[in-house]
Amino acid sequence: MQLSGVPPLIVMGVQGSGKSTSGRAIAEALGLPFIDGDDLHPVANKEKMAAGHPLTDEDRDPWLRAIGTALADGLARGESTVIACSALKRRYRDLIRSFAPETRFVHLTGERNLIAERLSRRNHEYMPATLLDSQFETLEPLAADEAGIPVDIHLTPTEIAAAVAAALTTAGR
């Protein structure tokens, strides 16, 4: 299914919530390009996380600007982009929106225990499972005035993509 006029989308949530997998499924379902936000992290950020240290707001700033720039560049080419990015704080989302104000956030929500169990089965290049608690401590769920779509991670990636497409259709994008 391809929807016309779809806004740029950030698939957000804590590590292990399925941002990359669901983001790819959403992009495919909507006929949009996908970028894994992890690929836009500076090397220093990856090294810091690999050492088990959470990033500071200062560490995240160039990464968030790169994500915002990628969204804006897509819009300049006439296309929306789907990017997987934790976007844990309102401040981070506001920074991204400063580049592409029409961005919608798909918040993948789930219980800590389910996410911890998922993390125990994966080996991430630089994001150890020990950082999960800091991710939940940092998380500021979408506020009522933020354009967003909360989706439960109990759904499969295909079901998440369908839920996002339905929400975009119902909301008139």
C-alpha positions in Angstrom: 0.0 0.0 0.0 1.4 3.4 -0.9 -0.2 6.5 0.6 0.3 9.8 -1.0 1.2 12.8 1.1 2.7 10.8 4.0 4.7 13.0 6.3 8.3 12.1 7.4 8.2 9.5 10.1 10.5 8.8 13.1 10.0 5.3 14.6 10.9 5.9 18.2 11.3 4.0 21.4 13.9 2.5 23.7 16.5 0.1 22.5 15.1 -3.3 21.7 11.6 -2.0 21.0 12.0 -2.9 17.3 12.6 0.5 15.7 14.8 -0.8 12.9 12.7 -3.9 12.0 9.4 -2.1 12.3 10.7 1.0 10.6 11.7 -1.1 7.6 8.3 -2.7 7.5 6.6 0.7 7.7 8.8 2.2 5.0 8.1 -0.8 2.7 4.4 -0.7 3.3 4.2 3.0 2.6 6.7 2.9 -0.4 9.1 5.3 1.4 12.9 5.2 1.9 14.2 3.9 5.2 17.2 5.1 7.2 18.4 3.4 10.4 19.3 6.3 12.7 22.1 4.2 14.2 24.0 4.6 10.9 24.0 8.4 11.5 25.7 8.3 14.9 29.2 9.8 15.1 31.9 7.2 15.8 32.5 8.7 19.3 28.9 8.1 20.2 29.1 4.4 19.2 32.3 4.0 21.1 30.9 5.6 24.2 27.8 3.3 24.1 29.9 0.2 23.4 31.8 1.0 26.6 28.5 0.9 28.4 28.1 4.6 28.9 24.8 6.4 28.2 25.0 9.3 25.8 24.5 12.9 27.2 22.3 15.5 25.5 25.5 17.1 24.1 26.5 13.7 22.6 23.1 13.3 20.9 22.9 16.8 19.5 25.0 16.2 16.3 23.2 12.9 15.7 19.7 14.5 16.1 20.8 17.3 13.7 21.9 14.6 11.2 18.5 12.9 11.5 16.7 16.2 11.0 18.8 17.1 8.0 18.1 13.7 6.4 14.4 14.3 6.8 14.7 17.8 5.4 16.8 16.6 2.5 14.2 14.0 1.6 11.5 16.6 1.6 13.6 18.8 -0.6 13.7 15.9 -3.1 9.9 15.6 -2.8 9.8 12.5 -0.7 9.2 11.6 2.9 11.6 9.3 4.8 11.1 6.8 7.6 14.0 6.9 10.2 14.5 4.7 13.2 15.6 6.9 16.1 15.1 6.6 19.8 13.9 10.2 20.1 13.5 9.6 23.8 13.0 13.2 25.0 10.6 15.9 23.9 13.7 18.2 23.4 15.1 15.7 20.9 11.9 15.5 19.0 11.6 19.3 19.0 15.1 19.5 17.5 14.2 17.0 14.8 11.0 18.9 14.0 12.9 22.1 13.7 14.3 20.6 10.4 11.1 19.0 9.3 8.0 20.4 11.2 5.6 18.0 9.6 7.4 14.9 11.1 5.2 12.4 12.8 6.5 10.1 15.5 5.6 6.4 15.7 6.2 5.5 19.4 6.8 1.8 19.9 5.6 1.1 23.4 6.1 -2.0 25.5 6.9 -3.3 29.0 10.5 -3.3 30.2 10.5 -7.1 30.9 9.4 -7.9 27.3 12.1 -5.6 25.9 14.8 -7.0 28.2 13.9 -10.5 27.1 14.2 -9.4 23.4 17.6 -7.8 24.2 18.8 -11.0 25.8 18.5 -12.7 22.3 20.3 -10.0 20.3 23.8 -8.9 19.9 24.0 -5.2 19.0 27.2 -3.7 17.6 27.5 -1.0 20.3 24.3 -0.9 22.4 24.7 -3.2 25.4 21.5 -4.4 27.2 22.9 -2.8 30.3 21.8 0.6 28.9 18.1 -0.3 28.9 17.4 1.1 32.3 19.0 4.5 31.3 16.8 4.5 28.2 13.6 4.0 30.2 14.8 6.7 32.7 15.3 9.1 29.8 12.1 8.3 27.9 9.5 11.1 27.8 6.4 9.6 26.1 4.8 11.6 23.4 2.8 14.5 24.8 -0.8 15.2 23.7 0.3 18.1 21.6 2.9 16.1 19.6 1.9 14.5 16.3 2.4 10.9 17.0 1.1 7.3 16.8 1.7 5.0 19.7 1.9 1.4 18.8 2.2 -1.6 21.1 5.3 -3.9 20.3 3.2 -7.0 20.9 2.2 -6.6 17.3 4.3 -8.0 14.5 6.3 -5.6 12.3 3.7 -6.2 9.6 0.9 -5.4 12.0 2.7 -2.3 13.2 3.1 -1.1 9.6 -0.6 -1.7 9.0 -1.6 0.2 12.2 0.6 3.1 11.2 -0.9 3.2 7.7 -4.4 3.1 9.1 -3.6 5.9 11.6 -2.2 8.1 8.8 -5.2 7.4 6.7 -7.7 8.1 9.5 -5.9 11.2 10.7 -5.8 12.6 7.2 -2.0 12.6 7.6 
